[in-house]
């Protein structure tokens, strides 16, 4: 889904169409089917739903990066204390 968002924001319709063709069938059987349909739509058809979902995906990535860094800092402090 992140790739679809990146291709869309980059204006790469060809890569987006390839992604859609390769994964649409598999994604239709997943719980993320609606989200994939939104982020992989043709660029000229994307609207508010795309922007909202792209924002959510970006915030999840930011949270995961924060938690990974937080865990690393905790491990470094534990190692320094020993």
C-alpha positions in Angstrom: 0.0 0.0 0.0 2.9 2.3 0.7 4.2 1.7 -2.8 0.8 2.6 -4.3 0.8 5.9 -2.3 4.4 6.6 -3.4 3.6 5.9 -7.1 0.5 8.1 -6.9 2.3 11.0 -5.2 5.1 10.7 -7.7 2.6 10.8 -10.6 3.8 7.4 -11.9 0.6 6.0 -13.4 2.5 3.2 -15.3 4.0 1.8 -12.1 0.7 2.2 -10.3 -1.1 0.3 -13.0 1.5 -2.5 -12.8 1.1 -2.7 -9.1 -2.7 -2.8 -9.4 -2.5 -5.5 -12.0 -0.1 -7.6 -10.0 -1.8 -7.3 -6.5 -5.5 -6.4 -7.0 -6.8 -9.9 -7.0 -4.8 -10.9 -3.9 -5.7 -7.7 -2.1 -9.4 -8.1 -2.9 -9.4 -11.2 -0.6 -7.7 -9.3 2.2 -9.1 -7.1 5.0 -7.3 -4.2 3.3 -9.2 -4.6 0.1 -11.0 -1.2 0.3 -7.8 0.7 1.3 -5.8 -0.9 -1.6 -8.6 0.0 -4.0 -8.4 3.6 -2.8 -4.6 4.1 -2.9 -4.2 2.2 -6.2 -6.9 4.0 -8.2 -6.0 5.8 -11.3 -4.3 9.1 -10.3 -6.9 11.3 -11.9 -9.7 9.5 -10.0 -8.2 9.9 -6.5 -9.8 12.3 -4.1 -10.3 13.0 -0.5 -10.4 9.3 0.5 -6.9 8.9 -1.0 -5.5 11.8 0.8 -7.0 10.6 4.1 -5.7 7.1 3.7 -2.3 8.3 2.6 -2.1 10.4 5.8 -3.0 7.4 7.9 -0.4 5.2 6.3 2.2 7.9 6.8 1.3 8.3 10.5 1.6 4.6 11.1 5.1 4.6 9.6 6.0 7.5 11.8 4.8 5.8 14.9 6.6 2.6 14.0 9.9 4.5 13.4 9.5 6.3 16.8 8.9 3.0 18.6 11.9 1.3 17.0 14.1 4.2 18.0 12.6 4.3 21.5 13.4 0.5 21.9 17.0 1.0 20.7 17.5 3.8 23.1 16.1 1.7 26.0 18.4 -1.2 25.0 21.4 1.1 24.9 20.6 2.5 28.4 20.2 -1.0 29.8 23.5 -2.1 28.3 25.3 1.0 29.6 23.9 0.3 33.1 25.3 -3.2 33.2 
